[in-house]
Amino acid sequence: MSSNGGMNEEDARRFHGQFMLGMTGFVAVAVVAHYLAWSWRPWF
Amino acid sequence: MHRVWIGLDPRQVLMGTFTFVAGTVLVLHIFAFGQFGWPKELKAKHNPPAVASAVR
């Protein structure tokens, strides 16, 4: 981490890995939720 | 791709992303429940039409 609290190249690489992991998890949960909602009540 | 984060504060990035996603998801769910007619059904369930004989 640089002096002004910003990320350097290595931090950014690690942060990006975690960020993408979190986003992928979020999308996976959303896909399951939409599948369940569709099987309960299709919306078109 | 990771270079976009260089120089940024990870806490601010995560808080900003979380706030944006939460707000968007809230608005989308309000719209989606409206599409399902959920508020309409709830209103009908709790406000049954008045019975004709009850009116003098």
Backbone of each chain as nested JSON, in Angstrom:
{
  "chains": [
    {"id": "A", "residues": [
      {"number": 1, "name": "MET", "atoms": {"N": [0.865, -1.182, 0.0], "CA": [0.0, 0.0, 0.0], "C": [0.906, 1.239, 0.0]}},
      {"number": 2, "name": "SER", "atoms": {"N": [0.645, 2.205, -0.904], "CA": [1.508, 3.396, -0.966], "C": [1.134, 4.343, 0.176]}},
      {"number": 3, "name": "SER", "atoms": {"N": [1.887, 5.433, 0.304], "CA": [1.749, 6.308, 1.477], "C": [0.359, 6.939, 1.551]}},
      {"number": 4, "name": "ASN", "atoms": {"N": [-0.275, 7.213, 0.372], "CA": [-1.571, 7.909, 0.473], "C": [-2.729, 6.915, 0.589]}},
      {"number": 5, "name": "GLY", "atoms": {"N": [-2.422, 5.639, 1.001], "CA": [-3.496, 4.67, 1.215], "C": [-3.957, 4.022, -0.062]}},
      {"number": 6, "name": "GLY", "atoms": {"N": [-3.305, 4.384, -1.2], "CA": [-3.708, 3.789, -2.47], "C": [-2.969, 2.476, -2.691]}},
      {"number": 7, "name": "MET", "atoms": {"N": [-3.453, 1.706, -3.631], "CA": [-2.863, 0.394, -3.899], "C": [-1.716, 0.522, -4.895]}},
      {"number": 8, "name": "ASN", "atoms": {"N": [-0.675, -0.304, -4.668], "CA": [0.374, -0.387, -5.697], "C": [0.001, -1.541, -6.634]}},
      {"number": 9, "name": "GLU", "atoms": {"N": [0.869, -1.861, -7.582], "CA": [0.547, -2.857, -8.617], "C": [0.199, -4.215, -8.0]}},
      {"number": 10, "name": "GLU", "atoms": {"N": [0.997, -4.641, -7.017], "CA": [0.813, -5.965, -6.411], "C": [-0.501, -6.004, -5.611]}},
      {"number": 11, "name": "ASP", "atoms": {"N": [-0.748, -4.932, -4.862], "CA": [-2.013, -4.854, -4.092], "C": [-3.191, -4.913, -5.051]}},
      {"number": 12, "name": "ALA", "atoms": {"N": [-3.078, -4.17, -6.159], "CA": [-4.181, -4.092, -7.123], "C": [-4.447, -5.472, -7.709]}},
      {"number": 13, "name": "ARG", "atoms": {"N": [-3.376, -6.231, -7.963], "CA": [-3.552, -7.573, -8.531], "C": [-4.309, -8.456, -7.533]}},
      {"number": 14, "name": "ARG", "atoms": {"N": [-3.913, -8.396, -6.276], "CA": [-4.585, -9.243, -5.261], "C": [-6.019, -8.774, -5.032]}},
      {"number": 15, "name": "PHE", "atoms": {"N": [-6.188, -7.443, -4.997], "CA": [-7.539, -6.89, -4.783], "C": [-8.469, -7.317, -5.916]}},
      {"number": 16, "name": "HIS", "atoms": {"N": [-7.941, -7.257, -7.14], "CA": [-8.755, -7.603, -8.315], "C": [-9.219, -9.056, -8.231]}},
      {"number": 17, "name": "GLY", "atoms": {"N": [-8.33, -9.925, -7.741], "CA": [-8.699, -11.343, -7.599], "C": [-9.859, -11.52, -6.638]}},
      {"number": 18, "name": "GLN", "atoms": {"N": [-9.771, -10.843, -5.496], "CA": [-10.845, -10.951, -4.497], "C": [-12.125, -10.29, -5.009]}},
      {"number": 19, "name": "PHE", "atoms": {"N": [-11.952, -9.158, -5.68], "CA": [-13.119, -8.41, -6.175], "C": [-13.895, -9.259, -7.18]}},
      {"number": 20, "name": "MET", "atoms": {"N": [-13.168, -9.899, -8.086], "CA": [-13.834, -10.725, -9.116], "C": [-14.463, -11.955, -8.492]}},
      {"number": 21, "name": "LEU", "atoms": {"N": [-13.81, -12.503, -7.459], "CA": [-14.373, -13.666, -6.755], "C": [-15.701, -13.28, -6.11]}},
      {"number": 22, "name": "GLY", "atoms": {"N": [-15.72, -12.137, -5.466], "CA": [-16.947, -11.672, -4.811], "C": [-18.051, -11.407, -5.808]}},
      {"number": 23, "name": "MET", "atoms": {"N": [-17.7, -10.769, -6.909], "CA": [-18.703, -10.462, -7.937], "C": [-19.254, -11.754, -8.549]}},
      {"number": 24, "name": "THR", "atoms": {"N": [-18.366, -12.723, -8.777], "CA": [-18.815, -13.995, -9.354], "C": [-19.78, -14.689, -8.408]}},
      {"number": 25, "name": "GLY", "atoms": {"N": [-19.48, -14.649, -7.133], "CA": [-20.377, -15.244, -6.143], "C": [-21.725, -14.555, -6.136]}},
      {"number": 26, "name": "PHE", "atoms": {"N": [-21.699, -13.222, -6.233], "CA": [-22.943, -12.448, -6.251], "C": [-23.789, -12.835, -7.456]}},
      {"number": 27, "name": "VAL", "atoms": {"N": [-23.167, -12.944, -8.608], "CA": [-23.903, -13.299, -9.837], "C": [-24.45, -14.723, -9.726]}},
      {"number": 28, "name": "ALA", "atoms": {"N": [-23.673, -15.625, -9.131], "CA": [-24.133, -17.021, -8.999], "C": [-25.39, -17.076, -8.132]}},
      {"number": 29, "name": "VAL", "atoms": {"N": [-25.378, -16.35, -7.026], "CA": [-26.559, -16.338, -6.144], "C": [-27.748, -15.717, -6.882]}},
      {"number": 30, "name": "ALA", "atoms": {"N": [-27.492, -14.658, -7.644], "CA": [-28.584, -13.997, -8.373], "C": [-29.179, -14.926, -9.415]}},
      {"number": 31, "name": "VAL", "atoms": {"N": [-28.342, -15.709, -10.092], "CA": [-28.849, -16.637, -11.115], "C": [-29.766, -17.679, -10.469]}},
      {"number": 32, "name": "VAL", "atoms": {"N": [-29.334, -18.217, -9.322], "CA": [-30.171, -19.217, -8.623], "C": [-31.485, -18.573, -8.185]}},
      {"number": 33, "name": "ALA", "atoms": {"N": [-31.412, -17.357, -7.658], "CA": [-32.626, -16.674, -7.177], "C": [-33.593, -16.423, -8.337]}},
      {"number": 34, "name": "HIS", "atoms": {"N": [-33.062, -16.018, -9.477], "CA": [-33.943, -15.747, -10.616], "C": [-34.546, -17.04, -11.16]}},
      {"number": 35, "name": "TYR", "atoms": {"N": [-33.782, -18.118, -11.125], "CA": [-34.316, -19.42, -11.561], "C": [-35.483, -19.822, -10.655]}},
      {"number": 36, "name": "LEU", "atoms": {"N": [-35.326, -19.658, -9.344], "CA": [-36.396, -20.013, -8.391], "C": [-37.6, -19.1, -8.597]}},
      {"number": 37, "name": "ALA", "atoms": {"N": [-37.337, -17.808, -8.796], "CA": [-38.449, -16.867, -8.991], "C": [-39.203, -17.231, -10.269]}},
      {"number": 38, "name": "TRP", "atoms": {"N": [-38.476, -17.587, -11.318], "CA": [-39.11, -17.948, -12.595], "C": [-39.948, -19.218, -12.425]}},
      {"number": 39, "name": "SER", "atoms": {"N": [-39.409, -20.18, -11.672], "CA": [-40.198, -21.424, -11.525], "C": [-41.423, -21.168, -10.652]}},
      {"number": 40, "name": "TRP", "atoms": {"N": [-41.344, -20.149, -9.801], "CA": [-42.513, -19.81, -8.98], "C": [-43.524, -19.018, -9.803]}},
      {"number": 41, "name": "ARG", "atoms": {"N": [-43.032, -18.028, -10.533], "CA": [-43.977, -17.195, -11.28], "C": [-43.23, -16.529, -12.447]}},
      {"number": 42, "name": "PRO", "atoms": {"N": [-43.374, -17.108, -13.7], "CA": [-42.693, -16.512, -14.863], "C": [-43.205, -15.103, -15.094]}},
      {"number": 43, "name": "TRP", "atoms": {"N": [-42.3, -14.178, -15.449], "CA": [-42.76, -12.802, -15.502], "C": [-42.979, -12.304, -16.929]}},
      {"number": 44, "name": "PHE", "atoms": {"N": [-42.758, -13.197, -17.903], "CA": [-43.259, -12.844, -19.255], "C": [-43.379, -14.106, -20.07]}}
    ]},
    {"id": "B", "residues": [
      {"number": 1, "name": "MET", "atoms": {"N": [-6.128, -5.805, -16.412], "CA": [-7.376, -5.278, -15.889], "C": [-7.188, -4.732, -14.459]}},
      {"number": 2, "name": "HIS", "atoms": {"N": [-6.342, -5.434, -13.689], "CA": [-6.157, -5.041, -12.289], "C": [-5.576, -3.648, -12.153]}},
      {"number": 3, "name": "ARG", "atoms": {"N": [-4.992, -3.13, -13.239], "CA": [-4.337, -1.817, -13.134], "C": [-5.327, -0.697, -12.852]}},
      {"number": 4, "name": "VAL", "atoms": {"N": [-6.609, -0.967, -13.084], "CA": [-7.587, 0.093, -12.83], "C": [-7.594, 0.465, -11.358]}},
      {"number": 5, "name": "TRP", "atoms": {"N": [-7.197, -0.441, -10.49], "CA": [-7.272, -0.18, -9.054], "C": [-6.05, 0.537, -8.499]}},
      {"number": 6, "name": "ILE", "atoms": {"N": [-4.989, 0.614, -9.274], "CA": [-3.742, 1.181, -8.74], "C": [-3.973, 2.613, -8.274]}},
      {"number": 7, "name": "GLY", "atoms": {"N": [-3.539, 2.88, -7.043], "CA": [-3.64, 4.232, -6.48], "C": [-4.938, 4.462, -5.728]}},
      {"number": 8, "name": "LEU", "atoms": {"N": [-5.882, 3.514, -5.821], "CA": [-7.17, 3.7, -5.139], "C": [-7.143, 3.046, -3.768]}},
      {"number": 9, "name": "ASP", "atoms": {"N": [-8.045, 3.513, -2.908], "CA": [-8.157, 2.94, -1.569], "C": [-9.15, 1.787, -1.629]}},
      {"number": 10, "name": "PRO", "atoms": {"N": [-8.742, 0.563, -1.289], "CA": [-9.644, -0.583, -1.422], "C": [-10.943, -0.425, -0.637]}},
      {"number": 11, "name": "ARG", "atoms": {"N": [-10.875, 0.194, 0.545], "CA": [-12.117, 0.35, 1.344], "C": [-13.11, 1.207, 0.585]}},
      {"number": 12, "name": "GLN", "atoms": {"N": [-12.621, 2.286, 0.0], "CA": [-13.545, 3.18, -0.723], "C": [-14.135, 2.454, -1.925]}},
      {"number": 13, "name": "VAL", "atoms": {"N": [-13.306, 1.667, -2.608], "CA": [-13.792, 0.943, -3.784], "C": [-14.886, -0.03, -3.369]}},
      {"number": 14, "name": "LEU", "atoms": {"N": [-14.649, -0.765, -2.288], "CA": [-15.632, -1.768, -1.844], "C": [-16.9, -1.091, -1.337]}},
      {"number": 15, "name": "MET", "atoms": {"N": [-16.756, -0.006, -0.564], "CA": [-17.947, 0.687, -0.061], "C": [-18.748, 1.279, -1.213]}},
      {"number": 16, "name": "GLY", "atoms": {"N": [-18.054, 1.859, -2.176], "CA": [-18.747, 2.447, -3.327], "C": [-19.458, 1.389, -4.128]}},
      {"number": 17, "name": "THR", "atoms": {"N": [-18.788, 0.278, -4.387], "CA": [-19.411, -0.802, -5.163], "C": [-20.612, -1.364, -4.419]}},
      {"number": 18, "name": "PHE", "atoms": {"N": [-20.443, -1.605, -3.123], "CA": [-21.542, -2.176, -2.331], "C": [-22.747, -1.241, -2.328]}},
      {"number": 19, "name": "THR", "atoms": {"N": [-22.514, 0.035, -2.12], "CA": [-23.626, 0.993, -2.057], "C": [-24.352, 1.068, -3.39]}},
      {"number": 20, "name": "PHE", "atoms": {"N": [-23.575, 1.085, -4.484], "CA": [-24.195, 1.144, -5.821], "C": [-25.028, -0.105, -6.078]}},
      {"number": 21, "name": "VAL", "atoms": {"N": [-24.457, -1.276, -5.803], "CA": [-25.169, -2.534, -6.077], "C": [-26.412, -2.647, -5.191]}},
      {"number": 22, "name": "ALA", "atoms": {"N": [-26.275, -2.301, -3.903], "CA": [-27.426, -2.419, -2.996], "C": [-28.553, -1.491, -3.44]}},
      {"number": 23, "name": "GLY", "atoms": {"N": [-28.214, -0.251, -3.816], "CA": [-29.261, 0.681, -4.248], "C": [-29.935, 0.205, -5.511]}},
      {"number": 24, "name": "THR", "atoms": {"N": [-29.128, -0.281, -6.454], "CA": [-29.697, -0.758, -7.725], "C": [-30.594, -1.96, -7.477]}},
      {"number": 25, "name": "VAL", "atoms": {"N": [-30.142, -2.9, -6.651], "CA": [-30.932, -4.104, -6.379], "C": [-32.245, -3.741, -5.693]}},
      {"number": 26, "name": "LEU", "atoms": {"N": [-32.19, -2.747, -4.791], "CA": [-33.425, -2.322, -4.105], "C": [-34.437, -1.788, -5.118]}},
      {"number": 27, "name": "VAL", "atoms": {"N": [-33.997, -0.901, -6.004], "CA": [-34.908, -0.315, -7.004], "C": [-35.454, -1.407, -7.913]}},
      {"number": 28, "name": "LEU", "atoms": {"N": [-34.596, -2.327, -8.337], "CA": [-35.044, -3.398, -9.236], "C": [-36.069, -4.296, -8.556]}},
      {"number": 29, "name": "HIS", "atoms": {"N": [-35.888, -4.558, -7.25], "CA": [-36.845, -5.435, -6.569], "C": [-38.199, -4.737, -6.403]}},
      {"number": 30, "name": "ILE", "atoms": {"N": [-38.177, -3.432, -6.158], "CA": [-39.447, -2.696, -6.05], "C": [-40.171, -2.782, -7.388]}},
      {"number": 31, "name": "PHE", "atoms": {"N": [-39.433, -2.604, -8.484], "CA": [-40.037, -2.714, -9.822], "C": [-40.534, -4.136, -10.063]}},
      {"number": 32, "name": "ALA", "atoms": {"N": [-39.733, -5.132, -9.692], "CA": [-40.094, -6.531, -9.979], "C": [-41.353, -6.934, -9.22]}},
      {"number": 33, "name": "PHE", "atoms": {"N": [-41.441, -6.555, -7.933], "CA": [-42.645, -6.918, -7.161], "C": [-43.869, -6.219, -7.741]}},
      {"number": 34, "name": "GLY", "atoms": {"N": [-43.688, -5.04, -8.282], "CA": [-44.813, -4.377, -8.944], "C": [-45.253, -5.162, -10.162]}},
      {"number": 35, "name": "GLN", "atoms": {"N": [-44.286, -5.699, -10.907], "CA": [-44.62, -6.493, -12.097], "C": [-45.389, -7.751, -11.71]}},
      {"number": 36, "name": "PHE", "atoms": {"N": [-45.068, -8.306, -10.527], "CA": [-45.77, -9.51, -10.078], "C": [-47.172, -9.169, -9.549]}},
      {"number": 37, "name": "GLY", "atoms": {"N": [-47.427, -7.87, -9.41], "CA": [-48.741, -7.496, -8.889], "C": [-48.843, -7.777, -7.407]}},
      {"number": 38, "name": "TRP", "atoms": {"N": [-47.678, -7.897, -6.7], "CA": [-47.731, -8.246, -5.278], "C": [-48.489, -7.215, -4.457]}},
      {"number": 39, "name": "PRO", "atoms": {"N": [-48.217, -5.903, -4.613], "CA": [-48.954, -4.945, -3.788], "C": [-50.45, -5.009, -4.038]}},
      {"number": 40, "name": "LYS", "atoms": {"N": [-50.845, -5.259, -5.305], "CA": [-52.283, -5.299, -5.654], "C": [-52.958, -6.464, -4.919]}},
      {"number": 41, "name": "GLU", "atoms": {"N": [-52.294, -7.632, -4.958], "CA": [-52.875, -8.828, -4.312], "C": [-53.031, -8.593, -2.823]}},
      {"number": 42, "name": "LEU", "atoms": {"N": [-51.998, -8.007, -2.23], "CA": [-51.997, -7.767, -0.777], "C": [-53.15, -6.835, -0.411]}},
      {"number": 43, "name": "LYS", "atoms": {"N": [-53.327, -5.797, -1.247], "CA": [-54.39, -4.817, -0.976], "C": [-55.744, -5.51, -1.074]}},
      {"number": 44, "name": "ALA", "atoms": {"N": [-55.916, -6.357, -2.084], "CA": [-57.195, -7.055, -2.279], "C": [-57.449, -7.996, -1.115]}},
      {"number": 45, "name": "LYS", "atoms": {"N": [-56.393, -8.659, -0.636], "CA": [-56.575, -9.642, 0.452], "C": [-57.029, -8.934, 1.711]}},
      {"number": 46, "name": "HIS", "atoms": {"N": [-56.475, -7.749, 1.974], "CA": [-56.766, -7.086, 3.249], "C": [-57.91, -6.08, 3.122]}},
      {"number": 47, "name": "ASN", "atoms": {"N": [-58.462, -5.94, 1.917], "CA": [-59.591, -5.015, 1.763], "C": [-60.692, -5.728, 0.962]}},
      {"number": 48, "name": "PRO", "atoms": {"N": [-61.342, -6.744, 1.57], "CA": [-62.388, -7.465, 0.814], "C": [-63.496, -6.505, 0.422]}},
      {"number": 49, "name": "PRO", "atoms": {"N": [-64.102, -6.716, -0.766], "CA": [-65.197, -5.817, -1.209], "C": [-66.328, -5.815, -0.181]}},
      {"number": 50, "name": "ALA", "atoms": {"N": [-66.966, -4.652, 0.037], "CA": [-68.033, -4.525, 1.056], "C": [-69.222, -5.39, 0.642]}},
      {"number": 51, "name": "VAL", "atoms": {"N": [-69.885, -6.105, 1.64], "CA": [-71.026, -7.012, 1.342], "C": [-72.25, -6.129, 1.105]}},
      {"number": 52, "name": "ALA", "atoms": {"N": [-73.035, -6.357, 0.014], "CA": [-74.182, -5.51, -0.393], "C": [-75.19, -5.403, 0.756]}},
      {"number": 53, "name": "SER", "atoms": {"N": [-75.49, -6.485, 1.463], "CA": [-76.567, -6.463, 2.479], "C": [-76.172, -5.562, 3.64]}},
      {"number": 54, "name": "ALA", "atoms": {"N": [-74.862, -5.343, 3.831], "CA": [-74.429, -4.541, 4.989], "C": [-74.776, -3.08, 4.781]}},
      {"number": 55, "name": "VAL", "atoms": {"N": [-75.025, -2.687, 3.535], "CA": [-75.297, -1.269, 3.258], "C": [-76.795, -1.023, 3.385]}},
      {"number": 56, "name": "ARG", "atoms": {"N": [-77.291, -0.11, 4.32], "CA": [-78.758, 0.139, 4.428], "C": [-79.18, 1.156, 3.413]}}
    ]}
  ]
}
